[in-house]
Amino acid sequence: MKLTILIVENDYHNYLYLAELLSETGSTILHAQNGKEAVTLCTRNSEISLVFMDIKMPVMDGVEATKLIRMIRPNLPIIAQTAYALNNEIAKFSYIFDGYITKPINEAELKDEVHKFVYLPFE
C-alpha cells in the first residue's frame, strides 16, 4: 500500500534526510516549509496519511499548525520531529502530537514511531 507522507520542515537538509529515510517505503513524500503551508496541504490533499511536524518554524509553528489541522483532519497521525529532547519538553507537547522523534533522527526510532500509526515496508 502506497501512502502519502507530509514532512513539515523549514531546514532543507533535515527535510532531505527524513525524505531519504522514508523513500525506502515507496511512499509519496510531500514537503511544507512552515506550518501555514502544512495546513493548506492537509486541507487540500485527503491522501496525506501521516505528517512529520517540526515544532519550531517561521510563519506558523508546528504546535499552531497541528491545532488547525486537528480541526479539519482529527484522525490524521501527526508526529513531532524536533530538537526539543528533554522529558519535560516532550511532555509539554504530548497533548497535541500523536508521536515524537528527536533530532538528529535515528533511523530505528523513526521506523518504530511510524509503525505505531501505519505499516510501511522499509527496505
DSSP file with accessible surface (Angstrom, degrees, kcal/mol):
  #  RESIDUE AA STRUCTURE BP1 BP2  ACC     N-H-->O    O-->H-N    N-H-->O    O-->H-N    TCO  KAPPA ALPHA  PHI   PSI    X-CA   Y-CA   Z-CA
    1    1 A M              0   0  191      0, 0.0     2,-0.5     0, 0.0    26,-0.0   0.000 360.0 360.0 360.0 124.9    0.0    0.0    0.0
    2    2 A K        -     0   0  150     25,-0.1     2,-0.3   118,-0.1    25,-0.1  -0.762 360.0-165.9 -90.7 128.3    1.5    3.3   -1.1
    3    3 A L        -     0   0    9     -2,-0.5    25,-2.8    22,-0.1     2,-0.5  -0.719  19.1-128.4-109.3 162.7    1.0    6.2    1.4
    4    4 A T  E     -ab  28  48A  17     43,-0.7    45,-3.1    -2,-0.3    46,-0.9  -0.963  27.1-169.8-111.2 124.1    1.4    9.9    1.2
    5    5 A I  E     -ab  29  50A   0     23,-3.1    25,-3.1    -2,-0.5     2,-0.5  -0.947  10.5-150.7-117.8 133.1    3.5   11.4    3.9
    6    6 A L  E     -ab  30  51A   0     44,-2.6    46,-2.9    -2,-0.4     2,-0.6  -0.904   6.1-163.3-103.4 125.6    3.9   15.1    4.6
    7    7 A I  E     -ab  31  52A   0     23,-2.7    25,-2.3    -2,-0.5     2,-0.7  -0.949   2.4-164.0-107.2 119.3    7.2   16.4    6.0
    8    8 A V  E     +ab  32  53A   0     44,-3.4    46,-2.0    -2,-0.6     2,-0.3  -0.905  32.7 138.8-106.1 107.7    6.9   19.8    7.5
    9    9 A E        -     0   0    0     23,-2.3    25,-0.1    -2,-0.7    48,-0.1  -0.950  41.7-162.1-156.2 124.6   10.4   21.2    8.0
   10   10 A N  S    S+     0   0   69     -2,-0.3     2,-0.8    46,-0.2    -1,-0.1   0.713  78.7  79.7 -84.3 -19.8   12.0   24.6    7.4
   11   11 A D  S  > S-     0   0   66      1,-0.2     4,-2.2     2,-0.0     3,-0.3  -0.788  70.7-155.5 -89.6 114.5   15.5   23.3    7.3
   12   12 A Y  H  > S+     0   0  133     -2,-0.8     4,-2.7     1,-0.2     5,-0.2   0.855  90.7  53.3 -62.2 -36.8   16.0   21.8    3.8
   13   13 A H  H  > S+     0   0  145      2,-0.2     4,-2.2     1,-0.2    -1,-0.2   0.901 108.9  49.3 -66.9 -38.8   18.8   19.4    4.9
   14   14 A N  H  > S+     0   0   62     -3,-0.3     4,-2.3     2,-0.2     5,-0.2   0.903 111.4  50.5 -64.0 -40.8   16.7   18.0    7.7
   15   15 A Y  H  X S+     0   0   34     -4,-2.2     4,-3.1     1,-0.2     5,-0.2   0.944 109.5  50.2 -60.0 -48.4   13.9   17.5    5.2
   16   16 A L  H  X S+     0   0   74     -4,-2.7     4,-2.4     1,-0.2    -2,-0.2   0.897 110.6  49.7 -59.9 -41.1   16.2   15.7    2.7
   17   17 A Y  H  X S+     0   0  106     -4,-2.2     4,-2.2     2,-0.2    -1,-0.2   0.952 114.1  43.5 -63.9 -48.8   17.4   13.4    5.4
   18   18 A L  H  X S+     0   0    0     -4,-2.3     4,-2.4     1,-0.2     5,-0.2   0.921 113.6  51.7 -64.3 -41.3   14.0   12.4    6.6
   19   19 A A  H  X S+     0   0   13     -4,-3.1     4,-1.7    -5,-0.2    -1,-0.2   0.897 108.2  52.7 -62.2 -38.5   12.7   12.1    3.0
   20   20 A E  H  X S+     0   0  130     -4,-2.4     4,-0.6    -5,-0.2    -1,-0.2   0.927 109.7  47.8 -63.0 -45.6   15.6    9.8    2.2
   21   21 A L  H >< S+     0   0   10     -4,-2.2     3,-0.7     1,-0.2    -2,-0.2   0.911 116.4  43.8 -61.3 -41.0   14.8    7.5    5.1
   22   22 A L  H ><>S+     0   0    0     -4,-2.4     3,-1.8     1,-0.2     5,-0.6   0.700  95.3  77.4 -79.9 -17.7   11.1    7.4    4.2
   23   23 A S  H ><5S+     0   0   58     -4,-1.7     3,-1.7     1,-0.3    -1,-0.2   0.786  79.9  72.1 -64.2 -24.2   11.8    7.0    0.5
   24   24 A E  T <<5S+     0   0   44     -3,-0.7    -1,-0.3    -4,-0.6    -2,-0.1   0.724  90.7  60.7 -59.7 -22.1   12.6    3.3    1.2
   25   25 A T  T < 5S-     0   0   12     -3,-1.8    -1,-0.3    97,-0.1    -2,-0.2   0.582 106.5-123.5 -84.9 -12.6    8.9    2.8    1.7
   26   26 A G  T < 5 +     0   0   45     -3,-1.7    -3,-0.1     1,-0.2    -2,-0.1   0.564  61.9 146.9  78.4   8.0    7.8    3.8   -1.8
   27   27 A S      < -     0   0   13     -5,-0.6     2,-0.5   -25,-0.1    -1,-0.2  -0.350  57.5-107.3 -73.3 157.2    5.5    6.4   -0.3
   28   28 A T  E     -a    4   0A  53    -25,-2.8   -23,-3.1    -3,-0.1     2,-0.5  -0.749  37.2-151.5 -81.1 128.0    4.8    9.7   -1.9
   29   29 A I  E     -a    5   0A  38     -2,-0.5     2,-0.3   -25,-0.2   -23,-0.2  -0.914  13.0-172.7-109.7 125.4    6.6   12.4    0.1
   30   30 A L  E     -a    6   0A  42    -25,-3.1   -23,-2.7    -2,-0.5     2,-0.4  -0.825   9.7-148.5-110.3 156.5    5.3   16.0    0.2
   31   31 A H  E     -a    7   0A  43     -2,-0.3     2,-0.4   -25,-0.2   -23,-0.2  -0.982  14.3-178.6-131.1 133.1    7.2   18.9    1.8
   32   32 A A  E     -a    8   0A   0    -25,-2.3   -23,-2.3    -2,-0.4     3,-0.1  -0.988  16.6-154.3-123.4 139.9    5.9   22.0    3.5
   33   33 A Q  S    S+     0   0  106     -2,-0.4     2,-0.3   -25,-0.2   -25,-0.1   0.558  76.0  10.8 -91.7  -9.5    8.4   24.7    4.7
   34   34 A N  S  > S-     0   0   19     23,-0.1     4,-1.8   -25,-0.1    27,-0.1  -0.963  84.0 -94.2-157.8 172.3    6.2   26.0    7.5
   35   35 A G  H  > S+     0   0    0     25,-2.0     4,-2.4    23,-0.6     5,-0.2   0.840 118.1  57.8 -63.3 -35.2    3.0   25.4    9.4
   36   36 A K  H  > S+     0   0  126      1,-0.2     4,-2.0     2,-0.2    -1,-0.2   0.929 107.8  47.1 -63.0 -43.8    0.9   27.5    7.2
   37   37 A E  H  > S+     0   0   78      1,-0.2     4,-2.6     2,-0.2    -1,-0.2   0.886 110.3  54.6 -62.7 -38.0    1.8   25.5    4.1
   38   38 A A  H  X S+     0   0    0     -4,-1.8     4,-2.7     2,-0.2     5,-0.2   0.919 106.7  49.5 -63.1 -44.3    1.2   22.3    6.1
   39   39 A V  H  X S+     0   0   25     -4,-2.4     4,-2.0     2,-0.2    -1,-0.2   0.934 112.0  49.1 -60.8 -44.6   -2.4   23.4    7.0
   40   40 A T  H  X S+     0   0   52     -4,-2.0     4,-2.3     1,-0.2    -2,-0.2   0.936 112.4  47.4 -60.9 -46.9   -3.1   24.2    3.3
   41   41 A L  H  X S+     0   0   51     -4,-2.6     4,-2.0     1,-0.2    -1,-0.2   0.913 112.5  48.6 -63.3 -42.8   -1.7   20.9    2.1
   42   42 A C  H  < S+     0   0    1     -4,-2.7    -1,-0.2     1,-0.2    -2,-0.2   0.825 112.2  50.1 -67.9 -29.7   -3.7   18.9    4.7
   43   43 A T  H  < S+     0   0   86     -4,-2.0    -2,-0.2    -5,-0.2    -1,-0.2   0.901 119.5  35.4 -71.9 -40.6   -6.8   20.8    3.8
   44   44 A R  H  < S+     0   0  208     -4,-2.3     2,-0.6     1,-0.2    -2,-0.2   0.636 112.7  58.9 -90.9 -17.1   -6.5   20.2    0.1
   45   45 A N    ><  +     0   0   44     -4,-2.0     3,-1.3    -5,-0.2    -1,-0.2  -0.840  49.3 177.0-123.9  97.9   -5.0   16.7    0.0
   46   46 A S  T 3  S+     0   0   94     -2,-0.6    -1,-0.1     1,-0.3    -4,-0.1   0.589  75.8  75.6 -73.9  -7.8   -7.0   14.0    1.6
   47   47 A E  T 3   +     0   0  131    -44,-0.1   -43,-0.7     2,-0.0     2,-0.3   0.666  66.0 108.9 -77.0 -17.1   -4.4   11.4    0.5
   48   48 A I  E <   +b    4   0A   1     -3,-1.3   -43,-0.2    -7,-0.2     3,-0.1  -0.469  38.7 170.0 -64.5 124.4   -2.0   12.5    3.3
   49   49 A S  E     +     0   0A  30    -45,-3.1     2,-0.3     1,-0.3   -44,-0.2   0.467  60.6  25.7-118.3  -3.9   -2.0    9.7    5.8
   50   50 A L  E     -b    5   0A   0    -46,-0.9   -44,-2.6    26,-0.1     2,-0.4  -0.955  62.2-159.5-159.8 139.8    0.9   10.7    8.1
   51   51 A V  E     -bc   6  78A   0     26,-2.0    28,-3.3    -2,-0.3     2,-0.6  -0.984   8.5-159.3-126.8 133.7    2.6   14.0    9.0
   52   52 A F  E     -bc   7  79A   0    -46,-2.9   -44,-3.4    -2,-0.4     2,-0.6  -0.969  24.4-165.1-105.1 116.9    6.1   14.7   10.4
   53   53 A M  E     -bc   8  80A   0     26,-3.1    28,-2.5    -2,-0.6     2,-0.1  -0.913  14.9-147.1-115.1 117.4    5.8   18.2   12.0
   54   54 A D  E     - c   0  81A   7    -46,-2.0    28,-0.2    -2,-0.6     3,-0.1  -0.491  12.1-149.6 -69.0 147.4    8.8   20.3   13.1
   55   55 A I  S    S+     0   0    8     26,-0.6     7,-2.6     1,-0.2     2,-0.8   0.916  79.1  54.9 -88.2 -46.2    7.8   22.3   16.1
   56   56 A K  S    S+     0   0  145      5,-0.2   -46,-0.2     6,-0.1    -1,-0.2  -0.790  73.0 135.6 -98.9 109.4   10.0   25.5   15.7
   57   57 A M        -     0   0   19     -2,-0.8   -23,-0.1    -3,-0.1     2,-0.0  -0.968  50.9-103.4-145.7 159.2    9.4   27.1   12.3
   58   58 A P  S    S+     0   0   71      0, 0.0     2,-2.8     0, 0.0   -23,-0.6  -0.259  97.1  20.4 -76.1 171.3    8.8   30.6   10.8
   59   59 A V  S    S+     0   0  112    -25,-0.1     2,-0.3   -24,-0.1   -25,-0.1  -0.346 138.2   6.4  69.3 -63.1    5.4   31.9    9.7
   60   60 A M  S    S-     0   0   42     -2,-2.8   -25,-2.0     4,-0.0   -24,-0.2  -0.947  80.9-130.8-148.1 127.8    3.5   29.4   11.8
   61   61 A D     >  -     0   0   73     -2,-0.3     4,-2.3   -27,-0.1    -5,-0.2  -0.207  28.5-104.9 -77.0 170.3    5.0   26.9   14.3
   62   62 A G  H  > S+     0   0    0     -7,-2.6     4,-2.3     1,-0.2     5,-0.2   0.809 116.0  55.3 -67.2 -31.2    4.2   23.2   14.4
   63   63 A V  H  > S+     0   0   17     -8,-0.5     4,-2.2     2,-0.2    -1,-0.2   0.958 111.5  43.2 -67.7 -48.6    2.0   23.4   17.5
   64   64 A E  H  > S+     0   0   86      1,-0.2     4,-2.0     2,-0.2    -2,-0.2   0.923 114.9  50.4 -63.1 -42.7   -0.3   26.0   16.0
   65   65 A A  H  X S+     0   0    0     -4,-2.3     4,-2.7     1,-0.2     5,-0.2   0.920 109.4  51.1 -62.0 -42.5   -0.4   24.2   12.6
   66   66 A T  H  X S+     0   0    0     -4,-2.3     4,-2.7     1,-0.2    -1,-0.2   0.910 107.1  53.4 -63.2 -41.8   -1.2   20.9   14.3
   67   67 A K  H  X S+     0   0   82     -4,-2.2     4,-0.9     1,-0.2    -1,-0.2   0.918 112.2  45.2 -58.3 -43.1   -4.1   22.5   16.2
   68   68 A L  H  X S+     0   0   55     -4,-2.0     4,-0.9     2,-0.2     3,-0.5   0.901 112.2  50.6 -69.1 -41.0   -5.5   23.8   12.9
   69   69 A I  H >X S+     0   0    0     -4,-2.7     4,-3.6     1,-0.2     3,-0.9   0.906 104.6  58.8 -63.0 -39.2   -5.0   20.5   11.1
   70   70 A R  H 3< S+     0   0   48     -4,-2.7    -1,-0.2     1,-0.3    -2,-0.2   0.817  99.4  59.3 -59.6 -30.0   -6.8   18.7   14.0
   71   71 A M  H 3< S+     0   0  150     -4,-0.9    -1,-0.3    -3,-0.5    -2,-0.2   0.823 120.2  25.2 -68.6 -31.6   -9.9   20.9   13.3
   72   72 A I  H << S+     0   0   81     -3,-0.9    -2,-0.2    -4,-0.9    -1,-0.2   0.727 137.6  26.4-104.6 -26.9  -10.2   19.6    9.8
   73   73 A R    ><  +     0   0   54     -4,-3.6     3,-1.7    -5,-0.2    -1,-0.2  -0.586  66.3 168.3-135.2  70.1   -8.4   16.1   10.0
   74   74 A P  T 3  S+     0   0   80      0, 0.0    -1,-0.1     0, 0.0    -4,-0.1   0.753  77.1  47.7 -61.9 -23.6   -8.8   15.0   13.6
   75   75 A N  T 3  S+     0   0  152      2,-0.1    -5,-0.1    -5,-0.0    -2,-0.0   0.377  79.3 116.8 -99.9   4.4   -7.7   11.4   12.9
   76   76 A L    <   -     0   0    5     -3,-1.7     2,-0.2    -7,-0.1   -26,-0.1  -0.616  69.7-123.4 -74.6 119.8   -4.6   12.2   10.9
   77   77 A P        -     0   0   23      0, 0.0   -26,-2.0     0, 0.0     2,-0.5  -0.484  29.6-170.2 -66.6 129.2   -1.5   11.0   12.8
   78   78 A I  E     -c   51   0A   0     -2,-0.2    20,-2.4   -28,-0.2    21,-1.2  -0.984   4.7-164.4-125.9 119.6    1.0   13.8   13.4
   79   79 A I  E     -cd  52  99A   0    -28,-3.3   -26,-3.1    -2,-0.5    21,-0.2  -0.907  16.8-134.5-106.3 123.2    4.5   13.0   14.7
   80   80 A A  E     -cd  53 100A   0     19,-2.6    21,-2.7    -2,-0.5     2,-0.4  -0.539  18.1-169.0 -72.5 138.5    6.5   15.8   16.1
   81   81 A Q  E     +cd  54 101A   0    -28,-2.5   -26,-0.6    -2,-0.2     2,-0.3  -0.977  29.0 135.4-131.0 117.7   10.1   15.9   15.0
   82   82 A T  E     - d   0 102A   3     19,-1.9    21,-2.1    -2,-0.4   -28,-0.0  -0.981  64.9-117.5-157.0 163.6   12.2   18.3   16.9
   83   83 A A  S    S+     0   0   73     -2,-0.3     2,-1.0    19,-0.2    19,-0.1   0.562  82.8 107.3 -84.3  -9.2   15.4   19.1   18.7
   84   84 A Y        +     0   0   74      1,-0.2    -2,-0.1     5,-0.1   -29,-0.0  -0.576  40.7 157.5 -71.3 103.3   13.5   19.5   22.0
   85   85 A A        +     0   0   51     -2,-1.0    -1,-0.2    17,-0.1     2,-0.1   0.521  24.8 109.2-113.9  -8.3   14.6   16.3   23.6
   86   86 A L  S >> S-     0   0  109      1,-0.1     4,-2.5     4,-0.0     3,-0.6  -0.440  74.2-119.8 -73.2 147.8   14.2   16.7   27.4
   87   87 A N  H 3> S+     0   0  138      1,-0.3     4,-2.6     2,-0.2     5,-0.2   0.861 113.7  52.0 -55.9 -39.9   11.4   14.7   29.0
   88   88 A N  H 3> S+     0   0  117      2,-0.2     4,-1.6     1,-0.2    -1,-0.3   0.848 110.2  49.4 -68.6 -30.8    9.6   17.8   30.3
   89   89 A E  H <> S+     0   0   50     -3,-0.6     4,-1.1     2,-0.2    -2,-0.2   0.910 111.5  48.6 -71.0 -41.5    9.7   19.3   26.7
   90   90 A I  H >X S+     0   0   47     -4,-2.5     4,-0.9     1,-0.2     3,-0.7   0.939 111.8  49.3 -61.8 -45.7    8.3   16.1   25.3
   91   91 A A  H >< S+     0   0   61     -4,-2.6     3,-0.6     1,-0.2     4,-0.5   0.870 103.7  61.2 -61.5 -36.4    5.6   16.0   27.9
   92   92 A K  H 3< S+     0   0  134     -4,-1.6    -1,-0.2     1,-0.2     3,-0.2   0.823 114.4  33.8 -60.9 -31.6    4.7   19.7   27.2
   93   93 A F  H XX S+     0   0   19     -4,-1.1     4,-1.7    -3,-0.7     3,-1.4   0.475  90.7  94.5-103.9  -2.8    3.8   18.8   23.6
   94   94 A S  T << S+     0   0   76     -4,-0.9    -1,-0.1    -3,-0.6    -2,-0.1   0.759  74.8  66.6 -66.9 -21.6    2.4   15.3   24.1
   95   95 A Y  T 34 S+     0   0  146     -4,-0.5    -1,-0.3    -3,-0.2    -2,-0.1   0.769 111.6  32.2 -69.5 -23.4   -1.2   16.6   24.3
   96   96 A I  T <4 S+     0   0   16     -3,-1.4     2,-0.3     1,-0.0    -2,-0.2   0.781 110.1  64.6-105.6 -31.3   -1.2   17.7   20.7
   97   97 A F     <  -     0   0   12     -4,-1.7   -18,-0.2     1,-0.1     3,-0.1  -0.694  62.4-147.7-100.2 149.9    1.0   15.2   18.9
   98   98 A D  S    S+     0   0   78    -20,-2.4     2,-0.3    -2,-0.3   -19,-0.2   0.754  83.1   3.8 -81.2 -27.8    0.5   11.5   18.4
   99   99 A G  E     -d   79   0A   8    -21,-1.2   -19,-2.6     2,-0.0     2,-0.3  -0.914  64.3-143.1-150.7 177.2    4.2   10.7   18.4
  100  100 A Y  E     +d   80   0A  36     -2,-0.3     2,-0.4   -21,-0.2   -19,-0.2  -0.975  12.8 176.9-154.6 125.4    7.5   12.3   18.9
  101  101 A I  E     -d   81   0A   6    -21,-2.7   -19,-1.9    -2,-0.3     2,-0.3  -0.987  22.4-137.4-128.7 144.7   11.0   11.8   17.4
  102  102 A T  E     -d   82   0A  35     -2,-0.4     4,-0.4   -21,-0.2   -19,-0.2  -0.717  30.0 -82.7-103.2 152.3   14.0   13.9   18.3
  103  103 A K  S    S+     0   0   40    -21,-2.1     2,-0.1    -2,-0.3   -18,-0.0  -0.770 109.9  52.1 -92.7 144.1   16.7   15.3   16.1
  104  104 A P  S    S-     0   0  126      0, 0.0     2,-0.3     0, 0.0    -2,-0.2   0.480 100.3-131.5 -68.0 142.8   19.1   14.1   14.9
  105  105 A I        -     0   0   14     -2,-0.1     2,-0.5    -4,-0.1    -2,-0.1  -0.492  11.6-145.9 -75.2 129.2   16.7   11.5   13.8
  106  106 A N     >  -     0   0   75     -4,-0.4     4,-2.5    -2,-0.3     5,-0.2  -0.818  10.5-139.1 -93.4 130.0   17.7    7.9   14.4
  107  107 A E  H  > S+     0   0   69     -2,-0.5     4,-2.4     1,-0.2     5,-0.2   0.891 101.1  48.9 -59.7 -43.4   16.5    5.5   11.7
  108  108 A A  H  > S+     0   0   59      1,-0.2     4,-2.3     2,-0.2    -1,-0.2   0.919 112.7  48.0 -64.5 -42.0   15.5    2.7   14.0
  109  109 A E  H  > S+     0   0   98      2,-0.2     4,-2.5     1,-0.2    -1,-0.2   0.885 109.7  54.0 -65.4 -38.2   13.5    5.1   16.2
  110  110 A L  H  X S+     0   0    0     -4,-2.5     4,-2.7     2,-0.2     5,-0.2   0.950 109.4  47.1 -59.8 -48.7   11.8    6.6   13.1
  111  111 A K  H  X S+     0   0   51     -4,-2.4     4,-2.4     1,-0.2    -2,-0.2   0.915 112.1  50.4 -61.3 -43.3   10.7    3.2   11.9
  112  112 A D  H  X S+     0   0  107     -4,-2.3     4,-0.6     1,-0.2    -1,-0.2   0.916 112.4  46.9 -60.4 -43.5    9.4    2.3   15.4
  113  113 A E  H >< S+     0   0   17     -4,-2.5     3,-1.0     1,-0.2     4,-0.4   0.925 111.8  50.1 -67.1 -43.0    7.4    5.6   15.6
  114  114 A V  H >X S+     0   0    0     -4,-2.7     4,-2.4     1,-0.2     3,-2.1   0.930 105.1  57.6 -60.5 -44.5    6.0    5.2   12.1
  115  115 A H  H 3< S+     0   0   79     -4,-2.4    -1,-0.2     1,-0.3    -2,-0.2   0.641  91.8  70.3 -68.9 -10.4    4.8    1.6   12.8
  116  116 A K  T << S+     0   0  140     -3,-1.0    -1,-0.3    -4,-0.6    -2,-0.2   0.752 117.0  20.9 -69.9 -23.0    2.7    2.8   15.7
  117  117 A F  T <4 S+     0   0   65     -3,-2.1     2,-0.3    -4,-0.4    -2,-0.2   0.723 131.7   8.2-117.9 -36.6    0.4    4.5   13.2
  118  118 A V     <  -     0   0   28     -4,-2.4     2,-0.7     2,-0.0    -1,-0.4  -0.979  68.3-114.0-145.6 156.5    0.8    2.9    9.8
  119  119 A Y        +     0   0  171     -2,-0.3    -4,-0.1    -3,-0.1    -3,-0.0  -0.859  36.2 174.6 -95.0 123.2    2.6   -0.1    8.3
  120  120 A L        -     0   0    1     -2,-0.7     2,-1.6    -9,-0.1   -94,-0.1  -0.998  31.4-130.2-125.3 128.7    5.3    1.0    5.9
  121  121 A P        -     0   0   55      0, 0.0     2,-0.2     0, 0.0    -2,-0.0  -0.583  25.4-164.2 -81.0  87.9    7.6   -1.6    4.3
  122  122 A F              0   0   34     -2,-1.6   -97,-0.1     1,-0.1  -100,-0.1  -0.527 360.0 360.0 -68.6 135.7   11.0   -0.2    4.9
  123  123 A E              0   0  187     -2,-0.2    -1,-0.1   -99,-0.1   -99,-0.1  -0.396 360.0 360.0 -76.2 360.0   13.6   -2.0    2.7
